[in-house]
Amino acid sequence: MTSFDPIAFFNREVTLVARELLGAKFLVDGVGGLIAETEAYHPTEPASHSHRGKTERNASMFLGPGRIYVYRSYGIHWCFNFVCADASAILIRAIEPTDGIGTMIERRGLANLRNLCSGPGKLGQALGVTRAAHDGLMVDAPPFSFHPADTPPPVVIGPRIGITKAADLPWRFGVAGSAFLSKAFRSPST
């Protein structure tokens, strides 16, 4: 069995990696699950945080593939991304909870599994992600555990959501039929 090389895995075209992340298991201090939904961002398009170049906020996007990029959304929610080639990144929009469910329930203050991690802000809260603790770390270093999917799940593709710039790009990917998506895909394609 070969070991996982995060730099090789993430040092590829962002939409390819975003699709291949589906079904991967991601844990933070033993809490997490299977990635159910992703969105890709590339610096050539205006919705990407790296589009205007390196800043204090997005500096981890320029550290190289396999890093974690954490930012605060709307001044409230911590959201996390995997950094890929060329300062591109993949926002993890949803996971299917599998590990540390009791901890996630406590952090989120609710017991409905479907709602624990069905959105990037919810997910950040459930996993206890913060910029101070996690931004810039490698995906394969503690407190993280990452295991790519053994078998790729069926995928649905659609435009990204929750943004206004370049929102029409079909760079949102989800596990087909998953009950854990942040929002249903309008007209699913594969």
Z-matrix of the N, CA and C atoms (Angstrom, degrees):
N
C 1 1.452
C 2 1.536 1 109.03
N 3 1.314 2 117.34 1 130.55
C 4 1.455 3 120.96 2 179.47
C 5 1.515 4 110.11 3 -86.05
N 6 1.333 5 115.36 4 148.88
C 7 1.457 6 119.02 5 179.42
C 8 1.527 7 109.75 6 -82.51
N 9 1.301 8 115.45 7 156.92
C 10 1.455 9 122.34 8 -178.79
C 11 1.526 10 110.01 9 -76.92
N 12 1.327 11 117.15 10 130.03
C 13 1.457 12 123.17 11 177.66
C 14 1.528 13 107.83 12 -110.70
N 15 1.347 14 118.28 13 99.62
C 16 1.461 15 120.00 14 -175.21
C 17 1.525 16 113.57 15 -63.28
N 18 1.321 17 117.08 16 -33.76
C 19 1.465 18 118.24 17 -179.62
C 20 1.520 19 109.95 18 -66.49
N 21 1.322 20 117.99 19 -45.88
C 22 1.466 21 120.71 20 178.25
C 23 1.533 22 111.50 21 -63.63
N 24 1.330 23 116.96 22 -41.96
C 25 1.469 24 120.30 23 -178.38
C 26 1.525 25 111.30 24 -63.74
N 27 1.331 26 117.66 25 -45.72
C 28 1.459 27 121.29 26 -174.92
C 29 1.537 28 113.71 27 -88.52
N 30 1.327 29 118.18 28 -11.69
C 31 1.457 30 121.18 29 -179.82
C 32 1.541 31 110.43 30 -85.38
N 33 1.320 32 114.44 31 54.58
C 34 1.464 33 121.79 32 -178.95
C 35 1.523 34 108.83 33 -140.83
N 36 1.315 35 115.05 34 175.91
C 37 1.469 36 122.00 35 -178.90
C 38 1.530 37 109.05 36 -59.69
N 39 1.326 38 115.96 37 132.28
C 40 1.464 39 122.63 38 -168.09
C 41 1.528 40 113.70 39 -61.55
N 42 1.329 41 119.24 40 -38.74
C 43 1.468 42 118.83 41 -178.80
C 44 1.528 43 111.72 42 -70.89
N 45 1.321 44 116.74 43 -30.91
C 46 1.462 45 120.39 44 176.11
C 47 1.524 46 109.87 45 -66.20
N 48 1.327 47 116.63 46 -46.86
C 49 1.467 48 120.68 47 -179.91
C 50 1.527 49 110.37 48 -65.64
N 51 1.343 50 117.34 49 -40.71
C 52 1.474 51 120.75 50 -179.61
C 53 1.524 52 110.78 51 -57.62
N 54 1.300 53 116.25 52 -39.87
C 55 1.471 54 121.10 53 179.11
C 56 1.531 55 110.49 54 -70.14
N 57 1.336 56 116.22 55 -41.54
C 58 1.468 57 120.28 56 -177.01
C 59 1.531 58 113.24 57 -74.81
N 60 1.342 59 117.33 58 -14.40
C 61 1.465 60 119.79 59 176.16
C 62 1.529 61 112.44 60 -71.56
N 63 1.316 62 116.71 61 -22.75
C 64 1.467 63 119.80 62 -178.22
C 65 1.521 64 110.35 63 -61.05
N 66 1.319 65 115.07 64 130.58
C 67 1.460 66 121.54 65 -178.70
C 68 1.515 67 113.85 66 88.72
N 69 1.346 68 117.53 67 -9.65
C 70 1.469 69 120.49 68 176.90
C 71 1.524 70 109.53 69 -70.21
N 72 1.318 71 115.83 70 150.59
C 73 1.462 72 120.32 71 178.40
C 74 1.526 73 108.51 72 -98.32
N 75 1.351 74 115.66 73 126.62
C 76 1.454 75 121.52 74 179.94
C 77 1.512 76 109.22 75 -129.98
N 78 1.339 77 115.33 76 125.63
C 79 1.460 78 121.41 77 -179.16
C 80 1.517 79 110.32 78 -127.82
N 81 1.326 80 116.35 79 146.03
C 82 1.456 81 123.74 80 171.92
C 83 1.522 82 106.41 81 -119.69
N 84 1.326 83 116.67 82 113.11
C 85 1.475 84 121.39 83 -175.52
C 86 1.526 85 111.41 84 52.30
N 87 1.324 86 116.70 85 41.43
C 88 1.463 87 121.56 86 177.19
C 89 1.510 88 115.22 87 79.99
N 90 1.336 89 118.35 88 6.61
C 91 1.464 90 122.71 89 -178.35
C 92 1.525 91 108.61 90 -115.43
N 93 1.337 92 117.00 91 128.88
C 94 1.464 93 119.64 92 177.95
C 95 1.510 94 112.36 93 158.24
N 96 1.337 95 115.05 94 -144.79
C 97 1.454 96 119.10 95 -177.42
C 98 1.505 97 112.48 96 174.02
N 99 1.332 98 114.48 97 -153.17
C 100 1.457 99 122.31 98 -176.36
C 101 1.529 100 110.02 99 -93.41
N 102 1.316 101 116.74 100 128.99
C 103 1.461 102 120.85 101 -179.32
C 104 1.523 103 109.47 102 -65.80
N 105 1.342 104 115.92 103 123.30
C 106 1.457 105 122.11 104 -176.11
C 107 1.525 106 113.53 105 -109.12
N 108 1.352 107 117.46 106 -20.05
C 109 1.469 108 119.96 107 -175.79
C 110 1.531 109 109.91 108 -155.33
N 111 1.336 110 114.96 109 136.74
C 112 1.462 111 121.41 110 -179.81
C 113 1.523 112 110.11 111 -136.83
N 114 1.340 113 115.76 112 162.12
C 115 1.463 114 122.64 113 171.13
C 116 1.522 115 108.07 114 -137.91
N 117 1.329 116 115.97 115 135.11
C 118 1.458 117 121.92 116 -178.64
C 119 1.527 118 110.99 117 -97.48
N 120 1.339 119 115.17 118 144.24
C 121 1.463 120 122.65 119 177.63
C 122 1.527 121 109.13 120 -137.14
N 123 1.343 122 116.56 121 129.75
C 124 1.460 123 122.45 122 -178.61
C 125 1.523 124 108.96 123 -123.16
N 126 1.329 125 118.67 124 142.39
C 127 1.465 126 120.32 125 -175.74
C 128 1.525 127 115.68 126 -61.59
N 129 1.323 128 118.56 127 -13.16
C 130 1.472 129 120.38 128 178.03
C 131 1.517 130 112.60 129 -78.87
N 132 1.329 131 117.29 130 -8.59
C 133 1.471 132 119.52 131 179.49
C 134 1.530 133 109.78 132 -118.31
N 135 1.349 134 116.94 133 146.83
C 136 1.469 135 121.29 134 -167.68
C 137 1.521 136 116.82 135 -70.05
N 138 1.309 137 119.93 136 -10.91
C 139 1.463 138 120.36 137 178.51
C 140 1.529 139 111.99 138 -82.52
N 141 1.321 140 117.03 139 -15.03
C 142 1.457 141 121.05 140 -179.39
C 143 1.527 142 110.47 141 -73.05
N 144 1.318 143 116.28 142 138.27
C 145 1.465 144 120.69 143 177.24
C 146 1.525 145 112.11 144 -66.64
N 147 1.336 146 118.68 145 -18.39
C 148 1.458 147 121.31 146 179.18
C 149 1.530 148 112.62 147 -94.42
N 150 1.319 149 117.45 148 2.03
C 151 1.465 150 122.12 149 -175.87
C 152 1.527 151 113.08 150 -57.08
N 153 1.314 152 117.93 151 -38.92
C 154 1.473 153 121.71 152 -177.05
C 155 1.532 154 112.93 153 -96.75
N 156 1.312 155 116.84 154 9.03
C 157 1.456 156 119.66 155 178.77
C 158 1.513 157 113.01 156 101.32
N 159 1.309 158 115.09 157 -179.69
C 160 1.460 159 122.51 158 -175.00
C 161 1.527 160 111.44 159 -73.99
N 162 1.332 161 115.42 160 134.49
C 163 1.462 162 123.37 161 174.70
C 164 1.528 163 107.80 162 -134.12
N 165 1.319 164 116.57 163 175.38
C 166 1.466 165 119.54 164 176.03
C 167 1.532 166 110.37 165 -61.46
N 168 1.335 167 116.44 166 -39.80
C 169 1.468 168 121.38 167 -177.10
C 170 1.527 169 112.08 168 -65.50
N 171 1.340 170 117.61 169 -42.47
C 172 1.464 171 120.25 170 -172.46
C 173 1.524 172 113.24 171 -104.18
N 174 1.317 173 118.87 172 13.34
C 175 1.467 174 122.51 173 -173.81
C 176 1.527 175 113.48 174 -53.40
N 177 1.317 176 118.52 175 -34.77
C 178 1.470 177 120.05 176 -178.54
C 179 1.523 178 112.31 177 -67.53
N 180 1.342 179 117.69 178 -20.20
C 181 1.466 180 120.11 179 176.43
C 182 1.528 181 111.24 180 -67.74
N 183 1.329 182 116.87 181 -18.12
C 184 1.451 183 122.00 182 -177.12
C 185 1.533 184 112.20 183 -103.79
N 186 1.328 185 117.42 184 8.37
C 187 1.463 186 121.42 185 179.66
C 188 1.521 187 113.01 186 -85.56
N 189 1.328 188 117.10 187 -10.83
C 190 1.451 189 121.00 188 178.99
C 191 1.515 190 112.92 189 113.47
N 192 1.332 191 115.59 190 163.72
C 193 1.465 192 121.93 191 -177.49
C 194 1.523 193 112.79 192 -60.72
N 195 1.326 194 115.00 193 147.35
C 196 1.460 195 121.65 194 176.75
C 197 1.509 196 114.21 195 92.26
N 198 1.313 197 117.41 196 4.24
C 199 1.468 198 121.96 197 178.16
C 200 1.528 199 110.17 198 -92.54
N 201 1.319 200 114.69 199 162.82
C 202 1.463 201 121.94 200 173.68
C 203 1.531 202 107.51 201 -100.48
N 204 1.327 203 115.88 202 133.27
C 205 1.464 204 121.80 203 175.22
C 206 1.527 205 107.27 204 -115.93
N 207 1.344 206 116.73 205 119.33
C 208 1.462 207 122.21 206 -178.77
C 209 1.521 208 108.53 207 -116.18
N 210 1.332 209 116.24 208 133.26
C 211 1.466 210 120.45 209 175.82
C 212 1.519 211 109.27 210 -140.08
N 213 1.334 212 115.24 211 161.35
C 214 1.459 213 120.49 212 178.57
C 215 1.517 214 108.51 213 -95.78
N 216 1.321 215 115.91 214 130.60
C 217 1.458 216 122.79 215 -179.81
C 218 1.529 217 109.32 216 -102.52
N 219 1.320 218 115.81 217 130.05
C 220 1.468 219 122.34 218 179.24
C 221 1.527 220 112.61 219 55.16
N 222 1.332 221 116.84 220 23.98
C 223 1.455 222 121.42 221 178.94
C 224 1.513 223 114.22 222 69.79
N 225 1.339 224 116.81 223 10.79
C 226 1.470 225 120.49 224 -174.25
C 227 1.528 226 112.37 225 -124.85
N 228 1.330 227 116.69 226 -53.77
C 229 1.469 228 122.69 227 -168.16
C 230 1.524 229 112.06 228 -101.02
N 231 1.338 230 116.70 229 138.16
C 232 1.455 231 121.35 230 170.45
C 233 1.522 232 108.06 231 -86.49
N 234 1.312 233 116.36 232 127.76
C 235 1.461 234 122.70 233 178.01
C 236 1.524 235 107.95 234 -118.84
N 237 1.341 236 116.34 235 145.81
C 238 1.458 237 117.27 236 -179.52
C 239 1.515 238 111.60 237 -126.11
N 240 1.326 239 112.63 238 150.89
C 241 1.463 240 123.14 239 -175.79
C 242 1.522 241 109.35 240 -134.10
N 243 1.317 242 115.23 241 156.43
C 244 1.459 243 122.12 242 168.79
C 245 1.524 244 107.05 243 -100.49
N 246 1.326 245 117.34 244 131.52
C 247 1.460 246 121.93 245 179.32
C 248 1.527 247 109.14 246 -85.02
N 249 1.344 248 114.91 247 135.89
C 250 1.466 249 121.89 248 178.97
C 251 1.526 250 109.76 249 -117.98
N 252 1.316 251 116.96 250 -167.77
C 253 1.462 252 122.89 251 179.86
C 254 1.527 253 110.94 252 -57.71
N 255 1.324 254 116.30 253 149.14
C 256 1.472 255 122.91 254 171.56
C 257 1.523 256 114.27 255 62.76
N 258 1.314 257 118.85 256 33.02
C 259 1.472 258 122.81 257 -179.93
C 260 1.522 259 112.09 258 60.07
N 261 1.324 260 116.29 259 28.94
C 262 1.463 261 120.50 260 172.71
C 263 1.530 262 107.61 261 -90.29
N 264 1.320 263 116.86 262 166.32
C 265 1.461 264 119.70 263 -177.26
C 266 1.521 265 110.90 264 -151.31
N 267 1.315 266 114.36 265 159.50
C 268 1.466 267 121.72 266 179.23
C 269 1.520 268 108.17 267 -122.90
N 270 1.319 269 115.36 268 116.10
C 271 1.460 270 121.90 269 174.58
C 272 1.522 271 108.50 270 -76.89
N 273 1.317 272 116.52 271 128.65
C 274 1.463 273 120.47 272 175.13
C 275 1.524 274 106.21 273 -89.03
N 276 1.325 275 115.58 274 112.49
C 277 1.463 276 122.11 275 -175.32
C 278 1.524 277 112.85 276 -89.27
N 279 1.337 278 117.65 277 -29.35
C 280 1.467 279 119.18 278 -176.54
C 281 1.523 280 110.54 279 -162.12
N 282 1.325 281 114.90 280 149.42
C 283 1.459 282 121.16 281 170.70
C 284 1.526 283 108.83 282 -132.42
N 285 1.312 284 114.63 283 159.38
C 286 1.464 285 121.74 284 170.31
C 287 1.523 286 106.65 285 -93.26
N 288 1.340 287 118.02 286 113.18
C 289 1.461 288 120.10 287 -176.47
C 290 1.526 289 112.32 288 -62.42
N 291 1.343 290 115.96 289 132.09
C 292 1.465 291 121.04 290 177.72
C 293 1.520 292 112.94 291 -133.68
N 294 1.321 293 118.06 292 -27.37
C 295 1.470 294 121.87 293 -173.48
C 296 1.528 295 110.09 294 -130.07
N 297 1.315 296 116.17 295 138.65
C 298 1.464 297 120.31 296 178.32
C 299 1.520 298 113.01 297 67.24
N 300 1.309 299 116.09 298 34.47
C 301 1.472 300 120.52 299 -175.84
C 302 1.532 301 111.18 300 -61.11
N 303 1.311 302 118.03 301 -39.37
C 304 1.462 303 120.69 302 177.76
C 305 1.523 304 112.36 303 -59.33
N 306 1.319 305 116.45 304 -40.32
C 307 1.467 306 121.28 305 177.64
C 308 1.527 307 110.18 306 -64.87
N 309 1.341 308 116.55 307 -42.94
C 310 1.466 309 120.45 308 179.08
C 311 1.523 310 111.11 309 -63.25
N 312 1.317 311 116.97 310 -41.62
C 313 1.470 312 121.37 311 178.85
C 314 1.524 313 109.79 312 -61.12
N 315 1.321 314 116.26 313 -43.26
C 316 1.465 315 120.55 314 179.51
C 317 1.535 316 111.27 315 -64.63
N 318 1.304 317 117.28 316 -44.38
C 319 1.469 318 121.04 317 -179.41
C 320 1.521 319 112.56 318 -66.59
N 321 1.313 320 116.64 319 -36.15
C 322 1.458 321 121.03 320 -176.31
C 323 1.525 322 112.36 321 -91.25
N 324 1.329 323 118.23 322 -19.56
C 325 1.458 324 121.10 323 179.63
C 326 1.513 325 113.48 324 72.37
N 327 1.330 326 116.21 325 26.81
C 328 1.469 327 120.74 326 176.31
C 329 1.511 328 109.38 327 -151.81
N 330 1.328 329 115.65 328 158.50
C 331 1.455 330 120.26 329 -174.19
C 332 1.523 331 114.12 330 -111.30
N 333 1.314 332 118.59 331 -4.10
C 334 1.460 333 121.58 332 -179.25
C 335 1.523 334 109.52 333 -72.44
N 336 1.337 335 117.51 334 109.75
C 337 1.460 336 121.49 335 -177.22
C 338 1.524 337 112.37 336 -55.31
N 339 1.306 338 116.70 337 -38.95
C 340 1.464 339 122.17 338 -178.22
C 341 1.530 340 111.59 339 -60.37
N 342 1.326 341 118.06 340 -33.03
C 343 1.457 342 121.90 341 -176.64
C 344 1.535 343 115.10 342 -96.93
N 345 1.326 344 117.32 343 -2.60
C 346 1.460 345 119.66 344 -177.44
C 347 1.528 346 112.74 345 -63.59
N 348 1.324 347 117.07 346 -43.43
C 349 1.472 348 121.52 347 -170.92
C 350 1.524 349 112.19 348 -135.06
N 351 1.333 350 118.02 349 28.67
C 352 1.463 351 122.01 350 -175.51
C 353 1.526 352 111.84 351 -95.90
N 354 1.303 353 115.65 352 59.47
C 355 1.459 354 123.60 353 178.80
C 356 1.515 355 108.13 354 160.24
N 357 1.332 356 118.16 355 148.97
C 358 1.459 357 119.48 356 -174.65
C 359 1.522 358 114.81 357 -61.29
N 360 1.324 359 118.69 358 -37.63
C 361 1.464 360 121.07 359 177.94
C 362 1.521 361 111.95 360 -69.78
N 363 1.323 362 116.23 361 -43.49
C 364 1.467 363 121.23 362 177.70
C 365 1.527 364 110.05 363 -60.58
N 366 1.313 365 114.85 364 -42.57
C 367 1.458 366 121.50 365 -178.55
C 368 1.527 367 110.78 366 -63.24
N 369 1.324 368 116.50 367 -46.68
C 370 1.465 369 120.11 368 178.28
C 371 1.519 370 112.03 369 -58.15
N 372 1.341 371 116.22 370 -42.37
C 373 1.462 372 120.63 371 179.24
C 374 1.526 373 110.71 372 -67.06
N 375 1.320 374 117.49 373 -45.63
C 376 1.462 375 121.48 374 -178.24
C 377 1.531 376 112.20 375 -61.92
N 378 1.334 377 116.72 376 -35.85
C 379 1.462 378 120.62 377 -178.55
C 380 1.526 379 112.68 378 -89.80
N 381 1.331 380 117.27 379 -5.62
C 382 1.456 381 120.92 380 179.25
C 383 1.522 382 112.83 381 70.47
N 384 1.332 383 116.74 382 31.90
C 385 1.469 384 121.65 383 -178.15
C 386 1.526 385 110.02 384 -79.58
N 387 1.339 386 116.25 385 135.72
C 388 1.467 387 121.72 386 172.41
C 389 1.525 388 108.63 387 -139.20
N 390 1.307 389 115.27 388 157.59
C 391 1.465 390 119.50 389 178.33
C 392 1.527 391 110.58 390 -64.60
N 393 1.325 392 116.58 391 -45.87
C 394 1.462 393 120.67 392 -176.70
C 395 1.530 394 112.08 393 -59.65
N 396 1.314 395 117.53 394 -38.79
C 397 1.464 396 121.12 395 -175.28
C 398 1.518 397 113.88 396 -87.75
N 399 1.354 398 118.61 397 -27.06
C 400 1.464 399 119.45 398 -167.16
C 401 1.531 400 116.70 399 -126.71
N 402 1.309 401 118.51 400 -21.61
C 403 1.467 402 121.07 401 -175.58
C 404 1.532 403 110.95 402 -61.44
N 405 1.324 404 115.91 403 129.91
C 406 1.455 405 122.07 404 176.26
C 407 1.515 406 115.67 405 89.24
N 408 1.330 407 118.22 406 -9.69
C 409 1.465 408 120.67 407 179.71
C 410 1.525 409 110.54 408 -73.61
N 411 1.332 410 116.06 409 157.03
C 412 1.463 411 121.26 410 175.02
C 413 1.530 412 109.90 411 -76.54
N 414 1.307 413 115.66 412 145.03
C 415 1.461 414 122.00 413 -176.03
C 416 1.536 415 112.34 414 -65.53
N 417 1.331 416 117.58 415 -22.44
C 418 1.462 417 120.14 416 -178.08
C 419 1.531 418 113.02 417 -102.19
N 420 1.346 419 116.36 418 10.68
C 421 1.472 420 120.57 419 179.66
C 422 1.525 421 109.93 420 -105.34
N 423 1.345 422 117.67 421 150.79
C 424 1.459 423 119.53 422 176.57
C 425 1.526 424 110.74 423 -56.02
N 426 1.310 425 117.44 424 140.28
C 427 1.461 426 129.22 425 14.45
C 428 1.528 427 114.17 426 -92.48
N 429 1.353 428 117.23 427 14.18
C 430 1.460 429 120.33 428 -174.61
C 431 1.519 430 112.37 429 -90.80
N 432 1.308 431 114.14 430 152.20
C 433 1.455 432 122.88 431 169.96
C 434 1.528 433 105.91 432 -135.87
N 435 1.324 434 116.58 433 126.02
C 436 1.462 435 121.20 434 -178.06
C 437 1.519 436 109.35 435 -133.85
N 438 1.340 437 116.05 436 129.23
C 439 1.461 438 122.24 437 178.64
C 440 1.522 439 108.87 438 -135.72
N 441 1.343 440 117.74 439 113.60
C 442 1.471 441 120.04 440 179.00
C 443 1.527 442 110.47 441 -58.66
N 444 1.327 443 115.63 442 155.61
C 445 1.462 444 121.01 443 179.16
C 446 1.526 445 109.88 444 -64.29
N 447 1.321 446 116.50 445 137.65
C 448 1.467 447 120.56 446 175.46
C 449 1.521 448 110.52 447 -68.70
N 450 1.319 449 114.95 448 -41.80
C 451 1.463 450 121.71 449 179.46
C 452 1.512 451 108.13 450 -126.65
N 453 1.342 452 117.99 451 125.29
C 454 1.471 453 118.42 452 -179.66
C 455 1.525 454 111.72 453 -65.25
N 456 1.325 455 117.53 454 133.61
C 457 1.461 456 120.60 455 178.13
C 458 1.531 457 110.13 456 -77.65
N 459 1.340 458 117.49 457 164.44
C 460 1.468 459 119.44 458 172.70
C 461 1.528 460 109.36 459 -64.90
N 462 1.324 461 116.57 460 141.62
C 463 1.461 462 122.36 461 -170.92
C 464 1.517 463 111.60 462 -118.57
N 465 1.340 464 115.70 463 141.47
C 466 1.467 465 121.71 464 168.63
C 467 1.529 466 106.81 465 -112.81
N 468 1.334 467 115.65 466 147.96
C 469 1.462 468 122.13 467 -174.72
C 470 1.522 469 108.89 468 -129.34
N 471 1.328 470 116.05 469 141.83
C 472 1.461 471 120.08 470 177.41
C 473 1.510 472 110.85 471 -161.56
N 474 1.324 473 116.64 472 -179.39
C 475 1.467 474 120.20 473 177.75
C 476 1.525 475 110.86 474 -70.74
N 477 1.326 476 115.04 475 153.61
C 478 1.456 477 120.12 476 177.88
C 479 1.533 478 109.19 477 -66.99
N 480 1.317 479 115.79 478 158.03
C 481 1.464 480 120.57 479 -176.95
C 482 1.523 481 109.67 480 -126.41
N 483 1.339 482 115.62 481 159.72
C 484 1.449 483 121.01 482 176.26
C 485 1.518 484 114.04 483 76.65
N 486 1.331 485 117.49 484 13.72
C 487 1.460 486 121.72 485 178.31
C 488 1.527 487 108.76 486 -131.72
N 489 1.320 488 116.69 487 163.33
C 490 1.465 489 121.02 488 178.08
C 491 1.519 490 112.46 489 -112.08
N 492 1.324 491 118.23 490 -26.19
C 493 1.463 492 121.39 491 -179.65
C 494 1.524 493 110.05 492 -92.66
N 495 1.341 494 116.01 493 133.18
C 496 1.467 495 122.23 494 178.23
C 497 1.529 496 112.34 495 51.09
N 498 1.321 497 116.24 496 35.15
C 499 1.466 498 121.73 497 -177.29
C 500 1.524 499 112.59 498 -70.28
N 501 1.334 500 117.11 499 -16.69
C 502 1.456 501 120.05 500 -177.26
C 503 1.535 502 113.33 501 -82.01
N 504 1.321 503 118.23 502 -11.41
C 505 1.459 504 120.01 503 179.71
C 506 1.524 505 110.21 504 -63.23
N 507 1.331 506 118.41 505 133.11
C 508 1.470 507 121.47 506 -179.83
C 509 1.531 508 111.09 507 -82.00
N 510 1.324 509 115.30 508 62.95
C 511 1.451 510 121.34 509 -174.30
C 512 1.524 511 112.64 510 -113.87
N 513 1.315 512 116.85 511 24.28
C 514 1.468 513 122.38 512 173.38
C 515 1.517 514 106.82 513 -108.70
N 516 1.334 515 116.24 514 131.66
C 517 1.455 516 121.69 515 -175.17
C 518 1.523 517 109.38 516 -128.99
N 519 1.329 518 116.37 517 139.06
C 520 1.456 519 120.54 518 179.86
C 521 1.513 520 111.62 519 -140.84
N 522 1.314 521 115.38 520 157.36
C 523 1.463 522 120.81 521 174.02
C 524 1.524 523 106.91 522 -74.15
N 525 1.314 524 116.53 523 120.04
C 526 1.471 525 121.72 524 -178.84
C 527 1.522 526 110.23 525 -57.77
N 528 1.334 527 116.20 526 129.99
C 529 1.453 528 121.95 527 177.06
C 530 1.521 529 114.93 528 80.05
N 531 1.318 530 118.20 529 1.86
C 532 1.463 531 120.20 530 -179.16
C 533 1.524 532 110.87 531 -68.85
N 534 1.325 533 116.26 532 137.68
C 535 1.466 534 122.20 533 175.92
C 536 1.520 535 111.39 534 -85.41
N 537 1.350 536 117.24 535 1.47
C 538 1.468 537 120.78 536 -171.69
C 539 1.525 538 113.55 537 -110.02
N 540 1.325 539 118.24 538 11.38
C 541 1.459 540 121.76 539 179.21
C 542 1.526 541 110.20 540 -68.44
N 543 1.326 542 116.33 541 154.71
C 544 1.466 543 120.32 542 177.90
C 545 1.514 544 111.27 543 -71.39
N 546 1.320 545 116.76 544 -31.13
C 547 1.455 546 122.81 545 179.32
C 548 1.530 547 107.17 546 -159.63
N 549 1.329 548 116.27 547 144.10
C 550 1.463 549 120.27 548 179.22
C 551 1.525 550 110.75 549 -62.92
N 552 1.310 551 116.21 550 149.85
C 553 1.466 552 121.11 551 174.72
C 554 1.518 553 108.14 552 -80.12
N 555 1.346 554 116.20 553 134.79
C 556 1.476 555 121.04 554 -176.74
C 557 1.518 556 112.14 555 -60.59
N 558 1.316 557 116.79 556 -63.90
C 559 1.460 558 120.75 557 178.64
C 560 1.520 559 106.75 558 -129.76
N 561 1.323 560 115.51 559 89.45
C 562 1.460 561 120.21 560 -172.99
C 563 1.526 562 112.81 561 -59.13
N 564 1.323 563 114.67 562 140.31
C 565 1.462 564 121.63 563 170.27
C 566 1.509 565 107.22 564 -133.09
N 567 1.311 566 116.97 565 163.81
C 568 1.481 567 120.43 566 -179.21
C 569 1.500 568 111.04 567 -117.65
